[in-house]
Amino acid sequence: MQEQIDDILTRLDENDSSLSDFSDSLDSNMSEMQSSIDDQSSSIDDLQQTAGQLTFPLSQDTIDLITEQSPAIMASYLQGNSGTFTMTAGSYTLTNPNITTNSIILFSMTSPANIPLVVVGAVYPIHYVTITTGQAVFHSTIATETSTFNYVIFN
């Protein structure tokens, strides 16, 4: 009977040892998890402090590449998306497949023509654009206007 009791006590000691090892492992895992949470919390604090600021490293090579390529990229974009037109009888219709109903078209007068003068000063026409898919109609409030304009289409 004593043997059986000794055997049970030995097994209990082994279980105690296993339980102690498991407890140590659990404590270690909990410490690692808390450390990870603290690190993430610090990262979130850093992000909140720099919210709205765009920061990223740029090497001089990258800056040089952007500087060199920007004019070519812009010229490529403007090809087919910009040009010059001259109004006839106060309007001009521009047909271009790049024009969509969401396009923004910037235009400016380069050569004013046929704008009547008033004694006090010049009468300046109001210019506006009506846009539909594939077409933009430029309008003037002066029906006889024949001015020249530059334009750029943005999509």
Secondary structure as GFF3:
##gff-version 3
##sequence-region A 1 155
A	DSSP	alpha_helix	2	49	.	.	.	ID=ss1
A	DSSP	alpha_helix	60	78	.	.	.	ID=ss2
A	DSSP	beta_strand	82	86	.	.	.	ID=ss3
A	DSSP	beta_strand	91	95	.	.	.	ID=ss4
A	DSSP	beta_strand	104	111	.	.	.	ID=ss5
A	DSSP	beta_strand	127	132	.	.	.	ID=ss6
A	DSSP	beta_strand	135	140	.	.	.	ID=ss7
A	DSSP	beta_strand	148	154	.	.	.	ID=ss8
###
